[in-house]
Amino acid sequence: MIEQQMEIQFEEDFLYRNNRNITTRYDIALTELIANAWDAGATRVNINIPNNYHEPLTIEDNGTGMTFSELSHRWLTLGYNRIKHQGIDVIFPDDIKDKKRIAYGHNGIGRHSMFCFNNTYKIETWKDNQYTKCDVIMSNGDSAFKLINVENDSKEGHGTKLSVFVKQNLPDIESSKHILSARYLYDPEFEICINGEIVQLDNHKGLINKENLKVDNINLEIYMIDSSVSGSKSTYHGIAFWVGNRLVGNPTWELGNRMIRDGRTRLAKTHTIIVKSDELIDEVRPDWTGFYESELIEKVYDKIAEYINNVIRKILSSKIEETKSEVVRSKINEIENLSPYSQYEIANFVDNLVESQPEISQDNLSNAVTALISIEKSKSGKSLLDKLSKFSPDDIDSLNKLLENWNVNDILKTMDEIDHRILIIEAIDRLCDQKDTDELHTLHPLITQARWLFGPEYDSEMYISNRTLRKIVKEILKGRGYNELNEGNRRPDLIFFDQSTIIPSSFNDWNSSKNLQETKRILIIELKKGGYSIKEKEMMQAFSYVNALKYSGSFPADVKITAYVVGNTIEPKMSDTIESDKDNISIYATTYRNLVSTAHKRMFSLRDYLKEKYDNMETDNIVNKVLREPKQDKFDIN
């Protein structure tokens, strides 16, 4: 048998067909080319756009440039993986100090953007006294494109220049100025000059709102910019902070733990918020990646969030009314057949939903209204009368006695709370022995909602898990296996360690002799990871945690600290209690299964009476129902 080697062949229009956005839309093509300059550590990009076809368009930056070897590797590798070869951080030229950027590029597609204007273009790049000049042409056969007419020489400095004679997709000069500058306007140290003009913030065509705000004597200048045309990446938009004419962190639609806008929506992709304030300099981290967590920054975030939501509501006000009217009009026949109270409920629901989600689409709002109409129909009085007609005389008497002391809302709230607690017990019961249980995202968050599992004395709204307590615990226990995981932002009531998760909460009360509020009791719940057996070592470790908190100087001397260490099993012949009356310290070992057993008794074994209801529920449904919080119940508006 004769082996034959077969080679991959390319059609001449391969790059056009596989990169349609960057080869047909000039705004995306230019945006990608500017992103390349950003990734090369440039601080300035000069773009010259011609007035007519068959004239040169040029893009030149002062970034690091490339040697001939780097150009050959990066430009000629299809799907070049920038992160793998260069990392996620931008490398700056030697003469640019103390800057930090995250690179945009990932897959090397952006370099093909010049093919948007012609099937051939020129590269000039210089670095380390090496200068390379060549033409890039569309090709077919064994290569989708080629470098030809390569010339090498010497040149001082660093940078890259691309030039092309525009044969197609001639950019509109005025539109390009405002669209491109809006996409990169968030960084004051990155200038884009188009045909000799740098578009300034104050006279930007896309400036739709400017306002001066004040927070605790801190002045904030806020600008909202609309780039008019949606970018392909939400990275180019969000809230950007300027302090001392320097960007703090990266633009994002998140402020602390607040998600101001979904970055995937059209509005988020077309708007940038710039917040200028030199007076926040003391709040900036040394590496300029963000702000310190502080009471002042939280107030600033609250003020900015309020401003953005108000402005966006004004922008969308006409669309909101049109969407509401259209949806209600399309459902009017069904709504008219409902009771007046149900009609009021639907109207109120529509108003509240659109108020909280002004960008909601007409289709999603219509689906929500349809669902609510079905619910309102099911609440019909006929159903209630039918059930009452089947009651026995004893049932009617019991119901009458119940309603003499309780109103319907009280009963529903109580039943909801009982149902919620039983569901927590049921979920823990089903998950605690499963080896594949994801404790971090399921089991541990379940227990954070159920302090009452550890005793009725903890079943009080006075016990809180606040930011201050969490910060104190983190600082005191630093170096004891503490991990700063991303989940800390998603679950601010949890502190993550190598082999466990800690849930701190405190009971604060008024000290009448000092006329001050102070911490009276602290509850620490340490949840060990799956399959963990609690030994004497774990108990002593918990004792060291509690001792460190007790004598940290952060709490009153008489503060009482109780800790529970929870695992799958407890080592035999080991004391499950450490107590010190003198120091007001108590530490107990228990198991997840023991929590479930105790909880059943505290719930008066109601689970046994309602066995059929919960047996028929799938575990995933139970977990989702328990962990679903009101703030997470958002409609998908994309």
C-alpha positions in Angstrom: 0.0 0.0 0.0 1.3 3.5 -0.9 0.7 6.1 1.7 -0.4 9.5 0.3 0.0 12.7 2.2 -3.1 15.0 1.8 -2.9 18.7 2.5 -5.5 21.1 3.6 -6.6 23.5 0.9 -8.2 27.0 1.3 -10.7 28.8 -0.9 -9.7 32.4 -1.7 -12.6 33.9 0.2 -12.0 31.7 3.3 -11.3 34.7 5.6 -14.3 36.7 4.3 -16.7 33.8 4.9 -15.3 32.9 8.4 -14.9 36.4 9.8 -18.0 38.1 8.3 -18.4 40.8 11.0 -14.8 42.2 10.8 -14.7 41.9 7.0 -18.0 43.6 6.2 -18.5 46.2 9.0 -16.0 49.0 9.1 -16.8 50.0 12.7 -16.1 46.5 14.0 -13.0 46.2 11.8 -11.5 49.5 13.1 -12.5 48.6 16.7 -10.6 45.4 16.4 -7.5 47.1 15.0 -7.5 49.7 17.8 -7.9 46.7 20.2 -4.7 45.3 18.7 -2.9 48.6 19.5 -4.3 48.5 23.0 -3.0 45.0 23.4 0.4 46.1 22.1 0.7 48.6 25.0 0.1 51.7 22.9 -1.0 55.0 24.5 -1.9 56.7 21.1 -3.4 55.5 17.9 -3.4 57.7 14.8 -6.0 56.9 12.2 -6.3 58.5 8.8 -9.6 57.8 6.9 -9.8 58.9 3.2 -12.7 60.8 1.8 -13.0 58.6 -1.3 -12.4 55.0 -2.4 -9.0 54.0 -3.8 -7.2 56.3 -1.3 -5.1 55.1 1.6 -6.4 54.4 5.1 -3.7 54.1 7.8 -3.6 53.1 11.4 -0.4 53.8 13.4 0.3 53.1 17.1 3.2 53.6 19.5 2.9 50.1 21.0 5.7 47.6 21.4 5.8 46.6 17.7 7.1 43.3 16.6 10.4 41.8 15.5 10.4 39.9 12.2 10.3 36.6 14.1 7.3 37.7 16.2 5.5 39.0 13.1 6.0 35.7 11.2 4.7 33.7 14.1 1.7 35.8 15.2 0.5 36.9 11.8 0.8 33.6 10.0 -0.7 31.4 12.7 -4.5 30.8 12.1 -6.4 31.1 15.4 -3.3 32.5 17.2 -3.9 32.0 20.9 -2.7 35.3 22.4 -3.4 34.2 26.1 -1.3 31.1 25.6 1.7 32.8 24.0 1.7 36.3 25.6 -0.5 36.0 28.7 -3.6 38.0 29.6 -1.7 41.1 30.8 -0.5 43.7 28.2 3.2 44.2 27.9 4.2 47.8 27.5 7.2 49.4 25.8 10.2 50.0 28.1 9.6 53.8 28.1 6.1 53.4 29.6 6.1 52.7 33.3 3.7 51.7 36.0 0.7 50.8 33.8 -1.5 47.7 33.9 -4.0 46.5 31.3 -6.0 43.4 30.5 -5.6 42.4 26.9 -8.8 42.2 24.7 -7.4 39.7 22.1 -7.8 36.0 22.5 -7.9 34.2 19.2 -5.9 36.4 16.7 -8.9 37.2 14.5 -8.6 41.0 14.8 -5.5 41.1 12.6 -7.6 40.2 9.6 -9.7 43.4 10.0 -7.8 45.2 7.2 -9.3 42.8 4.7 -12.6 44.7 5.4 -11.3 47.3 3.0 -9.3 45.4 0.4 -7.8 41.9 -0.2 -4.3 43.2 0.3 -2.7 45.6 2.8 0.7 46.7 4.1 2.4 46.2 7.5 5.2 48.2 8.9 6.5 47.3 12.4 9.6 48.1 14.4 11.0 47.0 17.7 14.5 46.5 19.2 16.0 48.4 16.3 14.5 45.9 13.8 12.2 47.2 11.1 10.0 44.9 9.0 7.8 45.9 6.1 5.7 43.5 4.0 2.4 43.1 2.1 -0.4 40.8 3.3 -2.5 39.3 0.6 -5.6 37.0 0.4 -4.6 33.6 -0.9 -5.9 30.1 -1.6 -4.5 26.6 -1.8 -2.3 25.7 1.1 -2.6 29.1 2.8 -5.6 31.5 3.4 -3.2 34.5 3.3 0.5 35.2 2.7 3.2 37.7 3.6 5.0 38.9 0.4 7.5 41.6 -0.5 9.2 41.4 2.9 11.9 44.0 3.6 14.0 44.2 6.7 16.0 47.3 8.0 16.8 49.1 11.2 14.8 51.7 13.0 14.8 53.2 16.5 11.7 53.3 18.7 8.7 51.0 18.6 5.3 50.8 16.9 3.2 49.4 14.1 1.6 51.0 11.0 -1.0 49.3 8.8 -2.1 50.8 5.5 -4.6 49.9 2.8 -6.1 51.4 -0.3 -9.8 51.3 0.4 -11.6 49.3 -2.2 -14.8 48.5 -0.2 -16.6 49.5 3.0 -15.3 53.1 3.1 -15.8 54.3 6.7 -17.9 57.5 7.4 -15.3 59.8 9.0 -17.7 61.7 11.4 -19.4 58.5 12.6 -16.1 56.8 13.1 -14.8 59.6 15.3 -17.6 59.3 17.8 -18.2 55.5 17.6 -14.6 54.6 18.0 -13.7 57.2 20.6 -16.8 56.3 22.6 -15.6 52.7 22.8 -12.2 53.6 24.2 -13.1 56.9 25.9 -13.1 55.2 29.3 -9.3 55.3 29.5 -7.9 58.9 29.6 -4.3 57.6 28.9 -5.3 56.0 25.6 -5.8 58.5 22.8 -7.4 57.9 19.5 -6.7 60.6 16.9 -8.8 60.4 13.7 -7.8 62.6 10.8 -5.8 64.8 13.2 -8.7 65.2 15.8 -9.0 63.8 19.3 -12.7 63.8 20.4 -12.8 65.3 23.9 -15.2 64.2 26.6 -17.1 67.4 27.0 -18.0 67.9 23.4 -18.4 64.3 22.4 -21.4 63.9 20.0 -22.6 60.9 22.0 -22.7 62.8 25.4 -26.3 62.4 26.5 -26.0 63.4 30.1 -23.5 65.2 32.4 -24.1 65.7 36.1 -22.2 66.8 39.2 -22.9 64.8 42.3 -21.6 65.0 45.9 -21.1 62.2 48.4 -19.7 63.2 51.9 -17.9 66.3 50.4 -16.5 64.2 47.5 -17.3 65.7 44.2 -18.2 63.4 41.3 -18.4 64.4 37.6 -20.5 61.8 35.7 -20.7 61.6 32.0 -23.0 59.2 30.0 -21.8 58.5 26.5 -23.8 56.7 23.8 -21.7 55.2 21.0 -24.9 54.9 18.8 -23.8 51.6 17.3 -23.5 48.4 19.4 -20.1 47.0 19.9 -19.5 43.3 19.5 -17.9 43.1 22.9 -19.4 44.5 26.2 -15.7 44.9 27.3 -15.6 48.2 25.6 -18.5 49.6 27.8 -19.5 50.0 31.4 -18.7 52.3 34.3 -15.2 53.7 34.3 -13.6 55.7 37.1 -11.0 58.4 36.4 -8.8 59.5 39.3 -6.0 61.9 38.6 -6.7 61.5 34.9 -6.0 57.8 35.2 -8.3 54.8 34.8 -9.0 52.8 38.0 -9.5 49.1 37.2 -11.5 48.2 34.1 -14.9 49.4 33.0 -17.7 47.2 34.2 -21.4 47.3 34.9 -20.8 45.9 38.4 -20.2 48.2 41.4 -19.1 46.1 44.4 -21.8 43.5 44.7 -24.3 45.4 42.6 -25.1 44.4 39.0 -26.2 47.8 37.5 -26.9 46.4 34.0 -26.6 43.1 32.2 -23.6 43.6 29.9 -25.2 41.5 27.2 -28.0 43.9 26.5 -28.0 46.4 23.7 -28.1 49.4 26.1 -25.0 48.1 28.0 -23.1 47.5 24.7 -23.7 51.1 23.5 -23.2 53.2 26.6 -20.2 54.1 28.8 -20.4 55.9 32.1 -17.4 57.9 33.1 -17.0 59.0 36.8 -14.3 61.6 37.4 -13.1 62.5 40.9 -9.5 63.3 42.0 -10.7 63.3 45.6 -11.0 59.5 45.6 -7.2 59.1 45.3 -6.9 57.8 48.9 -9.4 55.0 48.2 -7.5 53.6 45.2 -5.5 50.4 45.6 -1.7 50.8 45.1 -1.9 48.7 41.9 -4.8 50.7 40.5 -6.9 47.6 40.0 -9.8 49.0 41.9 -10.9 50.7 45.2 -10.5 49.6 48.8 -13.7 48.3 50.4 -14.9 51.2 52.5 -18.0 52.9 53.7 -17.3 55.9 51.5 -16.9 53.8 48.3 -20.2 52.0 49.2 -21.9 55.4 49.3 -20.3 56.4 46.0 -21.5 53.2 44.4 -25.0 53.7 45.7 -25.1 57.3 44.4 -23.8 56.3 41.0 -26.3 53.3 40.7 -29.2 55.6 41.6 -28.0 58.2 38.9 -27.6 55.5 36.2 -31.0 53.9 36.9 -32.8 57.3 36.8 -31.1 58.4 33.5 -31.8 55.0 31.9 -35.5 55.2 32.9 -35.7 58.6 31.3 -34.1 57.3 28.1 -36.4 54.3 27.9 -39.6 56.1 29.2 -41.3 56.3 25.8 -40.4 52.7 25.0 -41.6 51.5 28.4 -45.1 53.0 27.9 -45.3 51.7 24.4 -44.3 48.2 25.5 -46.8 48.2 28.4 -49.7 49.4 26.2 -49.0 46.9 23.5 -48.8 43.9 25.8 -51.9 44.8 27.8 -53.8 45.5 24.5 -52.8 42.0 23.2 -54.2 40.3 26.3 -57.2 42.5 26.9 -59.8 39.8 26.2 -58.4 37.5 28.9 -57.9 40.4 31.4 -61.5 41.6 31.0 -62.8 38.2 32.2 -60.9 38.4 35.5 -62.2 40.0 38.7 -61.5 43.7 39.3 -58.9 42.7 42.0 -57.1 40.4 39.6 -57.1 43.1 36.9 -55.5 45.5 39.5 -52.9 42.8 40.4 -51.9 42.5 36.7 -51.7 46.2 36.2 -49.6 46.6 39.3 -47.3 43.7 38.3 -46.7 45.1 34.8 -45.8 48.5 36.3 -43.4 47.0 38.9 -41.8 44.7 36.4 -41.1 47.4 33.8 -40.0 49.8 36.5 -37.4 47.3 37.7 -36.5 46.0 34.2 -36.9 49.0 31.9 -35.1 47.1 29.1 -37.4 44.1 29.1 -38.5 43.0 25.7 -42.1 43.0 24.6 -42.1 39.2 24.1 -40.7 38.5 27.6 -43.2 40.9 29.2 -46.0 39.3 27.3 -44.9 35.8 28.5 -44.8 37.1 32.1 -48.3 38.6 31.8 -49.6 35.3 30.3 -48.2 33.4 33.2 -49.8 35.8 35.7 -53.2 35.6 34.0 -53.1 31.8 34.4 -52.2 32.2 38.1 -55.1 34.7 38.7 -57.5 32.3 36.9 -56.5 29.5 39.3 -57.2 31.8 42.3 -60.8 32.0 41.3 -63.4 31.8 44.1 -65.1 28.8 42.4 -62.1 26.7 43.3 -62.4 27.7 47.0 -66.1 27.1 47.1 -65.6 23.7 45.6 -63.2 22.8 48.3 -65.4 24.1 51.1 -68.3 22.1 49.8 -66.3 18.9 50.4 -65.3 19.8 53.9 -66.7 17.7 56.8 -68.5 19.5 59.6 -65.4 19.0 61.8 -63.2 20.5 59.2 -65.5 23.6 58.9 -65.4 24.0 62.7 -61.6 23.8 62.8 -61.3 26.3 59.9 -63.7 28.7 61.7 -61.6 28.5 65.0 -58.5 29.1 63.0 -59.9 32.2 61.3 -61.1 33.7 64.6 -57.4 34.2 65.6 -55.6 34.3 62.3 -56.1 36.2 59.1 -55.4 34.5 55.7 -52.1 36.4 55.2 -50.9 35.3 58.6 -51.7 31.7 57.7 -50.0 31.9 54.3 -46.9 33.4 55.7 -46.6 30.8 58.5 -47.2 28.0 56.0 -44.6 29.4 53.6 -42.0 29.6 56.5 -42.8 26.0 57.6 -42.6 24.8 54.0 -39.2 26.6 53.5 -37.8 25.1 56.7 -38.9 21.6 55.8 -37.5 22.0 52.3 -34.1 22.9 53.9 -34.2 19.8 56.1 -35.2 17.7 53.1 -32.4 19.1 50.9 -29.7 18.6 53.5 -31.0 15.1 54.3 -30.7 14.1 50.6 -27.3 15.8 49.9 -25.2 15.3 53.0 -24.2 11.7 52.2 -23.8 12.1 48.4 -20.1 12.0 47.5 -20.7 14.1 44.3 -22.4 16.9 46.2 -21.0 20.4 45.5 -20.8 21.6 49.1 -19.6 25.1 48.1 -22.6 25.9 45.9 -25.4 23.8 47.4 -25.0 22.3 50.9 -23.2 25.3 52.5 -25.6 28.0 51.2 -28.5 25.8 52.4 -27.2 25.9 56.0 -26.5 29.7 55.9 -30.3 30.1 55.7 -30.9 28.0 58.8 -29.3 29.1 62.0 -32.3 27.6 63.8 -30.9 24.2 63.0 -28.3 24.8 65.8 -30.9 25.8 68.4 -34.0 27.9 68.9 -31.9 30.6 70.6 -30.4 31.5 67.2 -33.7 31.8 65.4 -33.8 35.5 65.6 -33.5 38.3 63.1 -31.2 40.0 65.5 -28.5 37.6 64.4 -26.9 39.1 61.3 -24.0 38.3 59.0 -22.7 41.7 58.2 -19.7 43.1 56.1 -17.9 44.4 59.2 -17.9 41.0 61.0 -16.9 39.1 57.9 -14.0 41.5 57.4 -12.8 41.2 61.0 -12.9 37.4 60.8 -11.0 37.4 57.5 -8.3 39.6 58.9 -7.9 37.7 62.2 -7.8 34.3 60.5 -5.5 35.4 57.7 -2.7 32.8 57.2 -4.8 29.9 58.7 -5.9 28.4 55.4 -8.1 31.3 54.3 -8.7 31.5 50.5 -9.9 34.7 48.7 -12.1 32.9 46.1 -14.4 34.5 43.6 -17.3 32.9 45.3 -16.8 35.4 48.1 -18.6 38.0 46.0 -21.5 35.7 45.2 -21.9 34.5 48.7 -20.8 37.3 51.0 -22.1 35.4 54.1 -19.4 32.7 53.6 -15.7 32.7 54.2 -13.7 30.0 52.4 -10.8 28.0 53.8 -8.8 25.1 52.4 -10.8 22.4 54.0 -13.9 24.2 55.3 -16.3 27.1 55.0 -17.0 29.4 57.9 -20.3 31.2 58.5 -20.1 34.1 61.0 -23.0 35.9 62.5 -23.4 38.2 65.5 -26.1 39.4 67.9 -25.8 43.1 68.5 -27.6 44.8 71.4 -27.7 48.2 73.1 -25.3 48.8 76.0 -27.4 51.3 78.1 -24.4 52.1 80.4 -22.3 53.2 77.5 -25.2 54.4 75.3 -23.7 52.4 72.4 -24.6 49.4 70.4 -22.1 46.5 70.7 -21.7 42.8 69.9 -23.0 40.6 72.6 -22.8 37.1 71.1 -21.1 35.6 68.0 -22.1 32.4 66.3 -19.5 30.6 64.2 -20.5 27.7 62.0 -17.6 25.8 60.4 -18.7 23.4 57.7 -16.2 20.8 56.7 -16.0 19.5 53.2 -17.5 16.2 52.0 -16.4 13.0 53.6 -14.7 14.8 56.5 -14.4 13.2 59.9 -14.1 15.6 62.8 -11.1 14.7 65.0 -9.5 16.3 68.0 -7.3 18.3 65.7 -10.3 19.9 64.0 -11.8 20.8 67.4 -8.6 22.4 68.6 -8.3 24.3 65.3 -11.8 25.7 65.9 -10.8 26.6 69.4 -7.8 28.5 68.1 -10.2 30.4 65.7 -12.6 31.3 68.5 -9.7 32.2 70.8 -8.2 34.5 68.2 -11.6 36.3 67.8 -12.2 36.5 71.5 -8.9 38.3 72.2 -8.5 40.2 69.0 -9.6 43.5 70.7 -12.4 43.8 68.1 -15.2 42.9 70.5 -16.2 43.6 74.1 -14.4 41.5 76.7 -17.6 39.8 77.8 -18.7 38.7 74.3 -19.9 35.1 74.2 -18.7 33.0 71.2 -20.3 29.7 70.3 -18.9 27.6 67.5 -20.2 24.5 65.7 -17.9 22.3 63.7 -20.0 20.2 61.2 -18.7 17.2 59.3 -19.9 13.8 58.0 -18.7 11.9 61.0 -17.2 12.4 64.5 -14.1 10.4 65.5 -15.1 7.8 68.1 -14.0 8.2 71.8 -13.5 12.0 71.3 -15.2 14.7 73.3 -17.6 16.6 71.1 -17.6 19.6 73.3 -15.0 22.3 74.4 -16.3 24.8 76.9 -14.8 27.6 79.0 -17.2 29.3 81.3 -14.4 31.7 82.3 -13.8 32.9 78.7 -17.5 32.6 77.6 -16.5 30.1 74.8 -18.3 27.0 73.6 -17.4 24.7 70.7 -19.5 21.7 69.6 -18.9 19.0 67.1 -21.9 17.6 65.2 -22.8 15.9 61.9 -25.0 16.9 59.0 -27.1 13.9 59.7 -27.5 14.9 63.4 -28.6 18.4 62.2 -31.3 16.8 60.1 -32.5 14.5 63.0 -32.6 17.5 65.4 -34.4 19.7 62.9 -37.1 17.1 62.4 -37.9 17.1 66.1 -37.9 20.9 66.2 -40.4 21.0 63.3 -42.7 18.6 65.3 -42.1 15.9 62.7 -44.3 17.8 60.2 -42.3 16.2 57.4 -43.8 12.8 58.3 -47.4 14.2 58.0 -46.5 15.7 54.6 -44.4 12.8 53.4 -46.1 12.3 50.1 -45.7 16.0 49.0 -41.9 16.0 49.5 -41.3 12.4 48.4 -42.6 13.4 44.9 -40.3 16.4 44.6 -36.9 16.0 42.8 -33.8 16.9 44.7 -32.8 19.6 42.2 -36.2 21.2 42.4 -36.0 21.3 46.2 -32.5 22.9 46.2 -33.4 25.5 43.6 -36.5 26.4 45.5 -34.6 26.9 48.8 -31.7 28.8 47.3 -33.9 31.0 45.1 -33.8 34.5 46.6 -36.1 37.4 45.5 -33.2 39.5 44.2 -32.3 36.6 41.8 -35.7 36.3 40.3 -35.0 38.3 37.1 -36.5 37.9 33.7 -34.1 37.2 30.9 -34.3 40.4 28.9 -31.9 39.6 26.1 
